């Protein structure tokens, strides 16, 4: 059975403030669905999103390191 979180629960799961979750929702960057007027989050989708976000983050970090090593 799929585990579904509320907005407050996903904020705790991600260790961010609920306003950060709202900001990500507004930018359509966080996988979610609405149940009535309330947002809900599938844990498996959030975990996949985290893996993707971490991959992009590590790419950006390596890009930034390469830039810092380039001669000016």
N, CA, C and O atoms as a Tinker XYZ file with bonds, in Angstrom:
   288  protein
     1  N      0.835000   -1.191000    0.000000    73     2
     2  CA     0.000000    0.000000    0.000000    64     1     3
     3  C      0.878000    1.253000    0.000000    63     2     4     5
     4  O      1.880000    1.315000    0.712000    81     3
     5  N      0.502000    2.232000   -0.790000    73     3     6
     6  CA     1.282000    3.462000   -0.888000    64     5     7
     7  C      1.090000    4.321000    0.351000    63     6     8     9
     8  O     -0.018000    4.458000    0.871000    81     7
     9  N      2.190000    4.893000    0.810000    73     7    10
    10  CA     2.136000    5.790000    1.966000    64     9    11
    11  C      1.970000    7.214000    1.467000    63    10    12    13
    12  O      2.729000    7.671000    0.613000    81    11
    13  N      0.984000    7.911000    1.995000    73    11    14
    14  CA     0.672000    9.276000    1.585000    64    13    15
    15  C      0.852000   10.201000    2.782000    63    14    16    17
    16  O      0.416000    9.897000    3.892000    81    15
    17  N      1.506000   11.341000    2.534000    73    15    18
    18  CA     1.801000   12.312000    3.592000    64    17    19
    19  C      1.009000   13.600000    3.387000    63    18    20    21
    20  O      0.651000   13.957000    2.265000    81    19
    21  N      0.747000   14.282000    4.485000    73    19    22
    22  CA     0.172000   15.626000    4.425000    64    21    23
    23  C      1.305000   16.624000    4.174000    63    22    24    25
    24  O      2.479000   16.257000    4.153000    81    23
    25  N      0.937000   17.869000    3.988000    73    23    26
    26  CA     1.950000   18.902000    3.767000    64    25    27
    27  C      2.874000   19.023000    4.973000    63    26    28    29
    28  O      4.091000   19.123000    4.819000    81    27
    29  N      2.307000   19.014000    6.155000    73    27    30
    30  CA     3.133000   19.122000    7.365000    64    29    31
    31  C      4.064000   17.918000    7.500000    63    30    32    33
    32  O      5.226000   18.064000    7.879000    81    31
    33  N      3.549000   16.728000    7.186000    73    31    34
    34  CA     4.365000   15.514000    7.286000    64    33    35
    35  C      5.496000   15.516000    6.267000    63    34    36    37
    36  O      6.615000   15.115000    6.586000    81    35
    37  N      5.215000   15.966000    5.035000    73    35    38
    38  CA     6.280000   15.988000    4.027000    64    37    39
    39  C      7.329000   17.043000    4.378000    63    38    40    41
    40  O      8.511000   16.863000    4.087000    81    39
    41  N      6.902000   18.137000    4.998000    73    39    42
    42  CA     7.871000   19.152000    5.447000    64    41    43
    43  C      8.804000   18.545000    6.488000    63    42    44    45
    44  O     10.013000   18.768000    6.435000    81    43
    45  N      8.264000   17.786000    7.428000    73    43    46
    46  CA     9.100000   17.121000    8.428000    64    45    47
    47  C      9.989000   16.075000    7.764000    63    46    48    49
    48  O     11.164000   15.952000    8.108000    81    47
    49  N      9.439000   15.324000    6.821000    73    47    50
    50  CA    10.185000   14.283000    6.115000    64    49    51
    51  C     11.384000   14.876000    5.377000    63    50    52    53
    52  O     12.470000   14.297000    5.371000    81    51
    53  N     11.170000   16.043000    4.752000    73    51    54
    54  CA    12.240000   16.709000    3.997000    64    53    55
    55  C     13.099000   17.614000    4.884000    63    54    56    57
    56  O     14.127000   18.129000    4.444000    81    55
    57  N     12.671000   17.803000    6.126000    73    55    58
    58  CA    13.356000   18.679000    7.079000    64    57    59
    59  C     13.446000   20.116000    6.577000    63    58    60    61
    60  O     14.498000   20.754000    6.614000    81    59
    61  N     12.297000   20.596000    6.106000    73    59    62
    62  CA    12.184000   21.980000    5.653000    64    61    63
    63  C     10.941000   22.588000    6.283000    63    62    64    65
    64  O     10.098000   21.878000    6.831000    81    63
    65  N     10.837000   23.889000    6.200000    73    63    66
    66  CA     9.662000   24.600000    6.706000    64    65    67
    67  C      8.495000   24.381000    5.731000    63    66    68    69
    68  O      8.718000   24.267000    4.526000    81    67
    69  N      7.265000   24.321000    6.234000    73    67    70
    70  CA     6.118000   24.154000    5.332000    64    69    71
    71  C      6.054000   25.210000    4.230000    63    70    72    73
    72  O      5.580000   24.914000    3.133000    81    71
    73  N      6.512000   26.417000    4.491000    73    71    74
    74  CA     6.500000   27.449000    3.441000    64    73    75
    75  C      7.425000   27.072000    2.280000    63    74    76    77
    76  O      7.178000   27.465000    1.140000    81    75
    77  N      8.478000   26.320000    2.563000    73    75    78
    78  CA     9.364000   25.831000    1.499000    64    77    79
    79  C      8.616000   24.833000    0.627000    63    78    80    81
    80  O      8.770000   24.836000   -0.594000    81    79
    81  N      7.812000   23.986000    1.242000    73    79    82
    82  CA     7.007000   23.023000    0.479000    64    81    83
    83  C      6.030000   23.780000   -0.414000    63    82    84    85
    84  O      5.890000   23.453000   -1.592000    81    83
    85  N      5.355000   24.788000    0.133000    73    83    86
    86  CA     4.435000   25.598000   -0.675000    64    85    87
    87  C      5.148000   26.259000   -1.847000    63    86    88    89
    88  O      4.614000   26.316000   -2.954000    81    87
    89  N      6.360000   26.759000   -1.600000    73    87    90
    90  CA     7.124000   27.409000   -2.671000    64    89    91
    91  C      7.453000   26.416000   -3.785000    63    90    92    93
    92  O      7.333000   26.740000   -4.967000    81    91
    93  N      7.871000   25.202000   -3.403000    73    91    94
    94  CA     8.163000   24.169000   -4.398000    64    93    95
    95  C      6.912000   23.763000   -5.159000    63    94    96    97
    96  O      6.974000   23.504000   -6.360000    81    95
    97  N      5.781000   23.704000   -4.473000    73    95    98
    98  CA     4.513000   23.392000   -5.141000    64    97    99
    99  C      4.152000   24.478000   -6.146000    63    98   100   101
   100  O      3.731000   24.178000   -7.263000    81    99
   101  N      4.314000   25.725000   -5.756000    73    99   102
   102  CA     3.988000   26.845000   -6.640000    64   101   103
   103  C      4.835000   26.802000   -7.916000    63   102   104   105
   104  O      4.355000   27.119000   -9.004000    81   103
   105  N      6.107000   26.405000   -7.763000    73   103   106
   106  CA     7.009000   26.308000   -8.903000    64   105   107
   107  C      6.846000   24.980000   -9.654000    63   106   108   109
   108  O      7.530000   24.735000  -10.648000    81   107
   109  N      5.933000   24.125000   -9.172000    73   107   110
   110  CA     5.649000   22.811000   -9.764000    64   109   111
   111  C      6.900000   21.937000   -9.807000    63   110   112   113
   112  O      7.135000   21.217000  -10.777000    81   111
   113  N      7.693000   22.011000   -8.747000    73   111   114
   114  CA     8.921000   21.235000   -8.669000    64   113   115
   115  C      8.794000   19.997000   -7.784000    63   114   116   117
   116  O      9.673000   19.135000   -7.795000    81   115
   117  N      7.711000   19.905000   -7.021000    73   115   118
   118  CA     7.542000   18.816000   -6.060000    64   117   119
   119  C      6.348000   17.958000   -6.493000    63   118   120   121
   120  O      5.269000   18.492000   -6.750000    81   119
   121  N      6.529000   16.627000   -6.579000    73   119   122
   122  CA     5.404000   15.774000   -6.980000    64   121   123
   123  C      4.348000   15.724000   -5.880000    63   122   124   125
   124  O      4.648000   15.389000   -4.734000    81   123
   125  N      3.111000   16.059000   -6.239000    73   123   126
   126  CA     2.028000   16.099000   -5.261000    64   125   127
   127  C      0.693000   16.006000   -5.985000    63   126   128   129
   128  O      0.614000   16.125000   -7.208000    81   127
   129  N     -0.336000   15.794000   -5.210000    73   127   130
   130  CA    -1.690000   15.819000   -5.755000    64   129   131
   131  C     -2.607000   16.430000   -4.703000    63   130   132   133
   132  O     -2.280000   16.482000   -3.517000    81   131
   133  N     -3.754000   16.885000   -5.167000    73   131   134
   134  CA    -4.710000   17.496000   -4.251000    64   133   135
   135  C     -5.810000   16.503000   -3.917000    63   134   136   137
   136  O     -6.305000   15.772000   -4.775000    81   135
   137  N     -6.172000   16.501000   -2.649000    73   135   138
   138  CA    -7.308000   15.723000   -2.175000    64   137   139
   139  C     -8.265000   16.764000   -1.601000    63   138   140   141
   140  O     -8.093000   17.226000   -0.473000    81   139
   141  N     -9.264000   17.123000   -2.383000    73   139   142
   142  CA   -10.108000   18.260000   -2.010000    64   141   143
   143  C     -9.277000   19.519000   -2.140000    63   142   144   145
   144  O     -8.766000   19.824000   -3.217000    81   143
   145  N     -9.142000   20.246000   -1.056000    73   143   146
   146  CA    -8.316000   21.471000   -1.089000    64   145   147
   147  C     -6.953000   21.257000   -0.439000    63   146   148   149
   148  O     -6.163000   22.195000   -0.322000    81   147
   149  N     -6.679000   20.033000   -0.018000    73   147   150
   150  CA    -5.430000   19.741000    0.689000    64   149   151
   151  C     -4.420000   19.029000   -0.205000    63   150   152   153
   152  O     -4.779000   18.166000   -1.006000    81   151
   153  N     -3.161000   19.402000   -0.054000    73   151   154
   154  CA    -2.092000   18.739000   -0.785000    64   153   155
   155  C     -1.739000   17.414000   -0.121000    63   154   156   157
   156  O     -1.765000   17.293000    1.104000    81   155
   157  N     -1.406000   16.412000   -0.951000    73   155   158
   158  CA    -0.948000   15.111000   -0.470000    64   157   159
   159  C      0.282000   14.716000   -1.276000    63   158   160   161
   160  O      0.461000   15.140000   -2.417000    81   159
   161  N      1.126000   13.894000   -0.655000    73   159   162
   162  CA     2.415000   13.536000   -1.232000    64   161   163
   163  C      2.639000   12.035000   -1.086000    63   162   164   165
   164  O      2.541000   11.493000    0.015000    81   163
   165  N      2.936000   11.372000   -2.186000    73   163   166
   166  CA     3.266000    9.952000   -2.161000    64   165   167
   167  C      4.738000    9.819000   -1.787000    63   166   168   169
   168  O      5.595000   10.425000   -2.430000    81   167
   169  N      5.041000    9.040000   -0.762000    73   167   170
   170  CA     6.420000    8.916000   -0.269000    64   169   171
   171  C      7.353000    8.398000   -1.362000    63   170   172   173
   172  O      8.476000    8.887000   -1.493000    81   171
   173  N      6.911000    7.424000   -2.144000    73   171   174
   174  CA     7.769000    6.884000   -3.215000    64   173   175
   175  C      8.112000    7.967000   -4.229000    63   174   176   177
   176  O      9.249000    8.045000   -4.695000    81   175
   177  N      7.136000    8.800000   -4.573000    73   175   178
   178  CA     7.391000    9.897000   -5.523000    64   177   179
   179  C      8.351000   10.920000   -4.931000    63   178   180   181
   180  O      9.212000   11.446000   -5.636000    81   179
   181  N      8.210000   11.203000   -3.650000    73   179   182
   182  CA     9.108000   12.156000   -2.981000    64   181   183
   183  C     10.529000   11.591000   -2.947000    63   182   184   185
   184  O     11.493000   12.320000   -3.181000    81   183
   185  N     10.660000   10.297000   -2.655000    73   183   186
   186  CA    11.987000    9.670000   -2.632000    64   185   187
   187  C     12.651000    9.721000   -4.004000    63   186   188   189
   188  O     13.846000   10.000000   -4.106000    81   187
   189  N     11.882000    9.453000   -5.063000    73   187   190
   190  CA    12.434000    9.542000   -6.430000    64   189   191
   191  C     12.833000   10.978000   -6.744000    63   190   192   193
   192  O     13.882000   11.219000   -7.343000    81   191
   193  N     11.995000   11.935000   -6.340000    73   191   194
   194  CA    12.300000   13.343000   -6.564000    64   193   195
   195  C     13.594000   13.727000   -5.845000    63   194   196   197
   196  O     14.419000   14.458000   -6.393000    81   195
   197  N     13.767000   13.234000   -4.619000    73   195   198
   198  CA    14.992000   13.516000   -3.862000    64   197   199
   199  C     16.220000   12.962000   -4.569000    63   198   200   201
   200  O     17.244000   13.639000   -4.663000    81   199
   201  N     16.121000   11.734000   -5.068000    73   199   202
   202  CA    17.255000   11.129000   -5.778000    64   201   203
   203  C     17.617000   11.955000   -6.994000    63   202   204   205
   204  O     18.797000   12.174000   -7.268000    81   203
   205  N     16.617000   12.414000   -7.726000    73   203   206
   206  CA    16.858000   13.245000   -8.905000    64   205   207
   207  C     17.462000   14.587000   -8.504000    63   206   208   209
   208  O     18.408000   15.063000   -9.132000    81   207
   209  N     16.911000   15.192000   -7.456000    73   207   210
   210  CA    17.410000   16.489000   -6.994000    64   209   211
   211  C     18.846000   16.370000   -6.487000    63   210   212   213
   212  O     19.660000   17.263000   -6.723000    81   211
   213  N     19.158000   15.286000   -5.801000    73   211   214
   214  CA    20.526000   15.087000   -5.313000    64   213   215
   215  C     21.486000   14.888000   -6.473000    63   214   216   217
   216  O     22.620000   15.363000   -6.425000    81   215
   217  N     21.052000   14.196000   -7.507000    73   215   218
   218  CA    21.891000   14.002000   -8.687000    64   217   219
   219  C     22.186000   15.318000   -9.376000    63   218   220   221
   220  O     23.322000   15.570000   -9.779000    81   219
   221  N     21.174000   16.157000   -9.516000    73   219   222
   222  CA    21.367000   17.475000  -10.132000    64   221   223
   223  C     22.268000   18.336000   -9.266000    63   222   224   225
   224  O     23.109000   19.078000   -9.774000    81   223
   225  N     22.088000   18.233000   -7.952000    73   223   226
   226  CA    22.895000   19.026000   -7.023000    64   225   227
   227  C     24.367000   18.651000   -7.124000    63   226   228   229
   228  O     25.233000   19.527000   -7.139000    81   227
   229  N     24.655000   17.358000   -7.194000    73   227   230
   230  CA    26.051000   16.943000   -7.276000    64   229   231
   231  C     26.647000   17.349000   -8.617000    63   230   232   233
   232  O     27.837000   17.652000   -8.691000    81   231
   233  N     25.840000   17.361000   -9.683000    73   231   234
   234  CA    26.340000   17.831000  -10.976000    64   233   235
   235  C     26.660000   19.313000  -10.896000    63   234   236   237
   236  O     27.701000   19.753000  -11.384000    81   235
   237  N     25.776000   20.082000  -10.286000    73   235   238
   238  CA    26.008000   21.520000  -10.158000    64   237   239
   239  C     27.245000   21.795000   -9.320000    63   238   240   241
   240  O     28.013000   22.704000   -9.633000    81   239
   241  N     27.448000   21.025000   -8.261000    73   239   242
   242  CA    28.626000   21.223000   -7.425000    64   241   243
   243  C     29.895000   20.938000   -8.206000    63   242   244   245
   244  O     30.875000   21.673000   -8.085000    81   243
   245  N     29.889000   19.875000   -9.009000    73   243   246
   246  CA    31.093000   19.554000   -9.780000    64   245   247
   247  C     31.323000   20.610000  -10.856000    63   246   248   249
   248  O     32.468000   20.943000  -11.160000    81   247
   249  N     30.238000   21.143000  -11.438000    73   247   250
   250  CA    30.382000   22.217000  -12.412000    64   249   251
   251  C     30.992000   23.446000  -11.757000    63   250   252   253
   252  O     31.878000   24.081000  -12.329000    81   251
   253  N     30.522000   23.784000  -10.560000    73   251   254
   254  CA    31.047000   24.946000   -9.847000    64   253   255
   255  C     32.509000   24.742000   -9.475000    63   254   256   257
   256  O     33.294000   25.689000   -9.530000    81   255
   257  N     32.887000   23.533000   -9.098000    73   255   258
   258  CA    34.280000   23.260000   -8.748000    64   257   259
   259  C     35.158000   23.412000   -9.985000    63   258   260   261
   260  O     36.259000   23.956000   -9.903000    81   259
   261  N     34.672000   22.931000  -11.137000    73   259   262
   262  CA    35.440000   23.065000  -12.363000    64   261   263
   263  C     35.643000   24.535000  -12.711000    63   262   264   265
   264  O     36.720000   24.930000  -13.158000    81   263
   265  N     34.609000   25.342000  -12.506000    73   263   266
   266  CA    34.717000   26.764000  -12.809000    64   265   267
   267  C     35.699000   27.458000  -11.876000    63   266   268   269
   268  O     36.428000   28.360000  -12.288000    81   267
   269  N     35.711000   27.028000  -10.613000    73   267   270
   270  CA    36.604000   27.685000   -9.665000    64   269   271
   271  C     38.052000   27.337000   -9.944000    63   270   272   273
   272  O     38.951000   28.068000   -9.529000    81   271
   273  N     38.297000   26.245000  -10.633000    73   271   274
   274  CA    39.673000   25.834000  -10.941000    64   273   275
   275  C     40.196000   26.454000  -12.238000    63   274   276   277
   276  O     41.398000   26.443000  -12.502000    81   275
   277  N     39.277000   26.995000  -13.043000    73   275   278
   278  CA    39.709000   27.530000  -14.318000    64   277   279
   279  C     40.474000   28.842000  -14.115000    63   278   280   281
   280  O     40.150000   29.626000  -13.223000    81   279
   281  N     41.486000   29.068000  -14.947000    73   279   282
   282  CA    42.266000   30.308000  -14.824000    64   281   283
   283  C     41.421000   31.507000  -15.171000    63   282   284   285
   284  O     40.500000   31.420000  -15.982000    81   283
   285  N     41.737000   32.626000  -14.556000    73   283   286
   286  CA    40.962000   33.866000  -14.806000    64   285   287
   287  C     41.730000   34.804000  -15.648000    63   286   288
   288  O     41.245000   35.892000  -15.961000    81   287
